[in-house]
Structures are given as C-alpha cells and as structure tokens.
Amino acid sequence: MTEPNATTPGVPTGHTVEAIVRQQLSKALGGRRGMLEAAVPTILFTFSFLATKELRLALTISLVAAVGALLVRLVQRSSPQFCINALIGIGIGAAFALRAARAGGDANDQALAYFLPGLLYNAAYAVVLSFSSIVRWPLVGFMVGSVTGDLTSWRKDPQILKLCNRLTWLLALPCFARVVVQTPFYVLGRSGEISPDTAIAALGIAKIAMGWPLQLAALAAMVWLLARNSTPMSEHEAELAAQRLSLNEDEPNDDEPVR
C-alpha cells in the first residue's frame, strides 16, 4: 500500500482505505433500516413487559414485530439478515427466560434472565475487539482485506494499521459502556439489593438508550475519523476494490446507508 497523501496514477477516484471501510461498515450494519429492525423488537419487549408484567405477552409482541419486518423483507426481495438477527436475539433471550422459569423463578426473575444474553454478548464482543487491537490485528482491518482480496496486506502499512486500530477501539467502546452500566443493575436485581422492578426498568431503559443511539454515536466518531480520506490504496488494490464494490452495488439493496 502507498504512503498516505501520495498520489497514485490510475487509482479509481474515491477508493481510499477510508472509503472502503465506510462502505463495509454501512453494509455490515444494514444502514438505518437494519439498525431499526434490530432495535424495535427489544424496545417493544421492554415497554410491553414494564406495562403488563406478562413475559409471554412481551415476547409475543416483540416476536410479531420481528416476523413482520422479515415478511416485508421477503416480499421486497431484500436481505432479511437483520430481521433474522433480531429473531435469534429474541429466541436466545426467551430460552434464558424459560430456563429461569423452570428453575422456579417468577416473572421478574425471567425478565432479568432475558437481559443476560445481551450482557454476555457485549462483554465477549468488547474482549475480542480490544484484544485484536492490543495484539495489533484489529478486526476492522479485515474489512479492508475482504475487499482488496488480501486479508493481511493492510498490516504492512503503519498508517492503515493505526487507522484500523482506532476504528476497532471505537467499535469496542459502546460494548464496554453497556457492560459497565448495565451489569450492576442485573447483579443488584438478582441479589435483591434493589427491587426487581427497578432493576428491570433500569435495564430496559439502559438497553434502549445504549443500543442503537450509542452505536450511532460511535459511528459518528468513526465517520469523522474516516472523512479525511487520507490513505490511498495501491493501483492494484484499488482496481480489485473497484471490481468487488461494483459487484456489490449491482445487488439489490434498498437500505439507506449510515452517514
């Protein structure tokens, strides 16, 4: 890869490393529509459970919302990936809740159990992302490699490695924040130090407030960092990227990208 701010004749306009990462992030997150499809079922579960105290009803409402979004995707013949992700999340949460029920837990115990998979997921994601940056194999770098056709060549350029490290830390920060803020409410609610109602309400509010809004804040910081377009690619890598991205653009996609 070339040195930053160098000019390389024949490189397709706009095919900097930053441009590649922006496009790959938007694709991975599904744009605004994909994030809403992932967030709405959780929001509906939280509000419906707090209002009714009926776990099965809350699960049913969130499930209907996810299935409805999936059906719309199928009718439109667009990618159902993010609807399926939401369904998987609901299914895992329901499995934890049912496990708590079989252990003799009441509705509050089951609702607290519903939030546990999210905490475990964010903790694991934070550890993996931060570890990849610490050992200088940041996961964002593989987004670049997946487009250029060489999964590891980006590590040869110190500027690109530095950029990918920063972006990976920005992805990890929301996960760390969710674990730090939400875990005490879960632990205190389970131990009885605070009332289960308070713990569930706090977890629900935190999960919503620290879900896609916090992710959007992290993305805004990433977009700001990527807006400089200061790391051009070699001619060969830019040509490969242009070919791969043009193939992706030919695929039907009605999602509005993250900006």
C-alpha positions as CSV (number, residue, x, y, z in Angstrom):
1,M,0.0,0.0,0.0
2,T,1.2,3.5,-0.7
3,E,2.2,6.2,1.8
4,P,-0.6,8.5,3.0
5,N,-1.3,11.6,0.9
6,A,0.7,10.2,-2.0
7,T,-0.9,10.3,-5.5
8,T,-1.1,7.1,-7.5
9,P,-1.9,7.4,-11.2
10,G,-4.8,5.2,-12.3
11,V,-6.3,4.7,-8.9
12,P,-10.1,4.8,-9.1
13,T,-11.4,8.0,-7.6
14,G,-12.6,7.6,-4.0
15,H,-11.0,4.2,-3.4
16,T,-9.1,5.2,-0.3
17,V,-9.0,2.9,2.7
18,E,-11.4,5.2,4.5
19,A,-13.9,4.9,1.6
20,I,-13.7,1.1,1.7
21,V,-14.3,1.0,5.5
22,R,-17.2,3.4,5.3
23,Q,-19.0,1.2,2.7
24,Q,-18.2,-2.0,4.5
25,L,-19.5,-0.7,7.8
26,S,-22.7,0.5,6.3
27,K,-23.2,-2.9,4.7
28,A,-22.4,-4.7,8.0
29,L,-24.9,-2.6,10.0
30,G,-27.6,-2.6,7.4
31,G,-28.0,1.1,7.3
32,R,-30.7,2.9,9.3
33,R,-33.3,0.3,8.4
34,G,-31.2,-2.6,9.5
35,M,-30.5,-0.9,12.9
36,L,-34.2,-0.2,13.4
37,E,-35.1,-3.8,12.6
38,A,-32.6,-4.9,15.3
39,A,-33.8,-2.3,17.9
40,V,-37.6,-2.2,17.6
41,P,-38.3,-5.8,18.9
42,T,-36.2,-5.1,22.1
43,I,-37.9,-1.7,22.6
44,L,-41.4,-3.4,22.3
45,F,-40.4,-6.1,24.7
46,T,-39.2,-3.7,27.3
47,F,-42.1,-1.4,27.2
48,S,-44.8,-4.1,27.0
49,F,-43.3,-6.1,29.9
50,L,-43.0,-3.0,32.1
51,A,-46.6,-2.1,31.3
52,T,-48.2,-5.6,31.7
53,K,-45.7,-7.7,33.7
54,E,-46.6,-10.5,31.3
55,L,-43.4,-12.1,30.0
56,R,-45.1,-14.3,27.4
57,L,-47.1,-11.3,26.0
58,A,-44.0,-9.2,25.8
59,L,-42.1,-11.9,24.0
60,T,-45.0,-12.4,21.6
61,I,-45.2,-8.7,20.8
62,S,-41.5,-8.5,20.1
63,L,-41.6,-11.7,18.0
64,V,-44.6,-10.4,15.9
65,A,-42.6,-7.2,15.2
66,A,-39.5,-9.1,14.1
67,V,-41.5,-11.6,11.9
68,G,-43.5,-8.7,10.4
69,A,-40.3,-7.0,9.4
70,L,-39.0,-10.3,8.0
71,L,-42.1,-10.8,5.8
72,V,-41.7,-7.3,4.4
73,R,-38.1,-8.0,3.5
74,L,-39.1,-11.3,1.8
75,V,-41.9,-9.5,-0.2
76,Q,-39.4,-6.8,-1.2
77,R,-36.8,-9.5,-2.0
78,S,-34.2,-7.7,0.1
79,S,-31.7,-9.1,2.6
80,P,-33.5,-10.5,5.7
81,Q,-30.2,-10.7,7.7
82,F,-31.1,-8.1,10.3
83,C,-34.6,-9.4,10.9
84,I,-33.2,-12.9,11.4
85,N,-30.6,-11.4,13.8
86,A,-33.4,-9.9,15.8
87,L,-35.3,-13.2,15.8
88,I,-32.2,-15.0,17.0
89,G,-31.8,-12.5,19.8
90,I,-35.4,-12.9,20.9
91,G,-35.0,-16.7,20.8
92,I,-31.9,-16.7,22.9
93,G,-33.5,-14.2,25.4
94,A,-36.6,-16.4,25.6
95,A,-34.5,-19.5,26.2
96,F,-32.8,-17.9,29.1
97,A,-36.2,-16.7,30.5
98,L,-37.7,-20.2,30.2
99,R,-34.6,-21.6,31.9
100,A,-35.2,-19.2,34.8
101,A,-38.9,-20.3,34.9
102,R,-38.0,-24.0,35.0
103,A,-35.7,-23.2,37.9
104,G,-38.7,-21.7,39.8
105,G,-38.2,-18.1,39.1
106,D,-41.1,-15.7,39.0
107,A,-41.9,-13.2,36.1
108,N,-39.3,-10.7,37.4
109,D,-36.6,-13.4,37.5
110,Q,-37.5,-14.5,34.0
111,A,-37.4,-10.9,32.7
112,L,-33.9,-10.3,34.3
113,A,-32.8,-13.5,32.7
114,Y,-33.9,-12.2,29.3
115,F,-31.4,-9.4,29.6
116,L,-28.5,-11.7,30.4
117,P,-27.5,-12.8,26.9
118,G,-27.1,-9.2,25.8
119,L,-24.7,-8.5,28.7
120,L,-22.7,-11.7,27.8
121,Y,-22.6,-10.8,24.1
122,N,-21.4,-7.3,24.7
123,A,-18.7,-8.5,27.2
124,A,-17.5,-11.1,24.7
125,Y,-17.5,-8.6,21.8
126,A,-15.6,-6.0,23.9
127,V,-13.0,-8.5,24.8
128,V,-12.5,-9.8,21.3
129,L,-12.3,-6.3,19.7
130,S,-10.0,-4.9,22.3
131,F,-7.7,-8.0,22.2
132,S,-7.5,-7.8,18.4
133,S,-6.3,-4.2,18.8
134,I,-3.8,-4.9,21.6
135,V,-2.1,-7.6,19.6
136,R,-2.2,-5.3,16.5
137,W,-4.5,-7.5,14.4
138,P,-7.6,-5.1,14.6
139,L,-10.7,-6.7,13.2
140,V,-11.6,-3.6,11.1
141,G,-8.5,-4.3,9.1
142,F,-10.1,-7.5,7.8
143,M,-12.9,-5.3,6.3
144,V,-10.2,-3.8,4.1
145,G,-8.7,-7.1,3.3
146,S,-12.0,-8.6,2.3
147,V,-12.4,-6.0,-0.4
148,T,-8.8,-5.9,-1.7
149,G,-8.5,-9.7,-1.9
150,D,-5.6,-10.0,0.6
151,L,-6.8,-10.3,4.2
152,T,-3.5,-9.3,5.8
153,S,-1.6,-6.9,3.4
154,W,-3.1,-3.9,5.2
155,R,-0.8,-4.6,8.2
156,K,2.3,-3.7,6.1
157,D,1.3,-0.1,6.1
158,P,1.7,1.6,9.5
159,Q,-0.8,4.3,8.8
160,I,-3.5,1.8,7.8
161,L,-2.8,-0.3,10.8
162,K,-3.1,2.7,13.0
163,L,-6.4,3.7,11.4
164,C,-7.8,0.2,11.8
165,N,-6.7,0.1,15.4
166,R,-8.5,3.4,16.2
167,L,-11.7,2.2,14.4
168,T,-11.7,-1.1,16.2
169,W,-11.4,0.7,19.6
170,L,-14.4,2.9,18.6
171,L,-16.4,-0.2,17.9
172,A,-15.4,-1.7,21.3
173,L,-16.2,1.3,23.4
174,P,-20.1,1.0,23.2
175,C,-19.8,-2.6,24.3
176,F,-17.6,-1.7,27.3
177,A,-20.1,1.1,28.2
178,R,-23.1,-1.2,28.1
179,V,-21.4,-3.8,30.3
180,V,-20.2,-1.3,32.8
181,V,-23.6,0.5,33.1
182,Q,-26.0,-2.5,32.9
183,T,-24.2,-5.2,34.8
184,P,-24.7,-3.6,38.2
185,F,-28.5,-3.4,37.7
186,Y,-28.6,-7.0,36.7
187,V,-26.5,-8.2,39.7
188,L,-28.3,-6.0,42.2
189,G,-31.7,-7.1,40.9
190,R,-30.8,-10.7,41.2
191,S,-29.3,-10.3,44.7
192,G,-32.3,-8.4,46.0
193,E,-30.2,-5.3,46.8
194,I,-32.7,-3.3,44.7
195,S,-36.2,-4.3,43.7
196,P,-36.6,-6.4,40.6
197,D,-39.0,-3.9,39.2
198,T,-36.4,-1.1,39.5
199,A,-33.7,-3.4,38.0
200,I,-35.8,-4.4,35.0
201,A,-36.9,-0.8,34.3
202,A,-33.2,0.4,34.6
203,L,-32.0,-2.4,32.3
204,G,-34.8,-1.7,29.8
205,I,-34.1,2.0,29.7
206,A,-30.3,1.4,29.5
207,K,-30.7,-1.2,26.8
208,I,-32.7,1.2,24.7
209,A,-30.6,4.3,25.4
210,M,-27.3,2.4,24.9
211,G,-28.4,0.4,22.0
212,W,-28.6,2.0,18.5
213,P,-28.2,5.6,19.8
214,L,-24.9,4.7,21.4
215,Q,-23.9,2.8,18.3
216,L,-24.8,5.8,16.1
217,A,-22.6,8.0,18.3
218,A,-19.7,5.6,17.8
219,L,-20.4,5.5,14.1
220,A,-20.4,9.3,14.0
221,A,-17.0,9.3,15.6
222,M,-15.8,6.8,13.0
223,V,-17.3,8.7,10.1
224,W,-15.5,11.8,11.4
225,L,-12.2,9.9,11.5
226,L,-12.8,8.4,8.1
227,A,-13.9,11.7,6.5
228,R,-10.3,12.7,5.8
229,N,-9.8,10.2,3.0
230,S,-6.1,10.4,3.6
231,T,-4.9,6.8,3.0
232,P,-4.9,6.0,-0.7
233,M,-4.5,2.4,-2.0
234,S,-2.1,1.0,-4.4
235,E,-3.2,0.8,-8.1
236,H,-3.6,-3.0,-8.0
237,E,-5.6,-3.0,-4.7
238,A,-7.8,-0.1,-5.9
239,E,-8.6,-2.0,-9.1
240,L,-9.6,-5.1,-7.1
241,A,-11.7,-3.0,-4.7
242,A,-13.4,-1.3,-7.6
243,Q,-14.4,-4.6,-9.1
244,R,-15.6,-6.1,-5.8
245,L,-17.6,-3.0,-4.9
246,S,-19.2,-2.7,-8.3
247,L,-20.4,-6.3,-7.9
248,N,-21.9,-5.4,-4.5
249,E,-23.6,-2.3,-6.0
250,D,-25.3,-4.5,-8.6
251,E,-27.0,-6.4,-5.9
252,P,-30.5,-5.1,-4.9
253,N,-30.3,-3.1,-1.7
254,D,-33.0,-0.7,-0.5
255,D,-31.3,0.1,2.8
256,E,-30.4,3.7,3.4
257,P,-26.7,3.8,4.3
258,V,-25.3,5.1,7.6
259,R,-23.8,8.6,7.1
